């Protein structure tokens, strides 16, 4: 049986169970937190306890694995995640390596790499590979997937460099990829074309945020490459309503694509994008953008639309297992 690295250690892919394929525990940039959050809107113990409670409640819904694609650029800090997971029995958390940028690479890579001031092999490949094979920093936790972004700006030089580094790390390690895309700009096509040219196994790619689109032709074109559609922003109605997302998934299931979709919310226990106003944002602007929305609201609605239990199991269990196998 194949295994996948998690915060607790290797887990047989057959034991992943119900899996939400794109959730965050914390989106919390260290520099932002250390300079402006502590003593203002951040209390470590309160937020850790809150995360433990939210994830225990998710386990009670039947979820046994979440995939957390929080990487550099989103505030990855594994020790805090370890604290939380240690207090949530029955939950596997798969963490990621890679880089989150819409445009340029961080300054720490700008002058290092092939043909640059420090002319060396691509350092991102070395760094991502270390996270996968040895562990992230000194935590001993190994990354179980790679993450990159192709947003509305498309393949800028920085974005292309990151995506190629991710593709080459995948080729060397076999680690699967999730790529954040912009559905309105149809950047999933750009990402998959680049990956194909780099020799990536597209069955090991999740096209993140594909569910923001209701364009069936676009979505089927992505899925027909072998890639998996990330229907992963349930509750984030700013990009697409829950009703429209359900209609789209039901239509794709009718067309035989249940084996090419995974489900999630892309939410978190806390995000610092709003300073300390995360709770208010969830309550007032996005009340369904929470970990239990799929189980409480979406799955019953899908069943009403004729989506079968077998198709739901494929999206929550079988497809994630295959992706990591």
Secondary structure as UniProt FT lines:
FT   STRAND          3..6
FT   TURN            7..8
FT   STRAND          9..12
FT   HELIX           13..15
FT   STRAND          18..20
FT   STRAND          26..27
FT   HELIX           30..32
FT   HELIX           33..37
FT   TURN            39..41
FT   HELIX           44..60
FT   TURN            61..62
FT   STRAND          63..68
FT   TURN            73..75
FT   HELIX           78..85
FT   TURN            86..87
FT   TURN            89..90
FT   STRAND          92..99
FT   HELIX           107..110
FT   TURN            114..115
FT   HELIX           123..133
FT   TURN            137..138
FT   STRAND          145..150
FT   TURN            152..153
FT   HELIX           157..173
FT   STRAND          177..181
FT   TURN            183..186
FT   HELIX           187..197
FT   TURN            198..199
FT   HELIX           202..204
FT   STRAND          205..208
FT   HELIX           210..212
FT   HELIX           216..223
FT   TURN            224..226
FT   STRAND          228..231
FT   TURN            234..235
FT   TURN            237..239
FT   HELIX           242..254
FT   TURN            255..256
FT   HELIX           258..260
FT   STRAND          261..263
FT   STRAND          270..271
FT   HELIX           272..274
FT   TURN            275..276
FT   HELIX           278..280
FT   HELIX           281..285
FT   TURN            287..288
FT   TURN            291..292
FT   HELIX           294..298
FT   HELIX           299..304
FT   TURN            305..306
FT   HELIX           309..313
FT   HELIX           314..318
FT   HELIX           319..324
//
